[in-house]
């Protein structure tokens, strides 16, 4: 699936984590850690919002391939779901 999609670095990192743990879910906080865990400054001040934006872009891209990422509220759980 990843090879068929044009993804940015953040999108690829998040989708890789979702695919790795599929069919289970990943917490929003874990997604922040996926993007910023190696950042010595801890990442952006609006890291949670950035994850939400990246998730929104990914939803459109994975839908084209027959997958969904249901909307999760802050600190909720994100997961891949086959349509």
Secondary structure, DSSP 4 states (H G I P E B T S, - for coil): -GGGS---HHHHHHHHHHHHHTTS-EEHHHHHHHHHTT-TT-S-TTHHHHHHHHHHHHHHHHHTTTEEE----TT-EE-EEE-
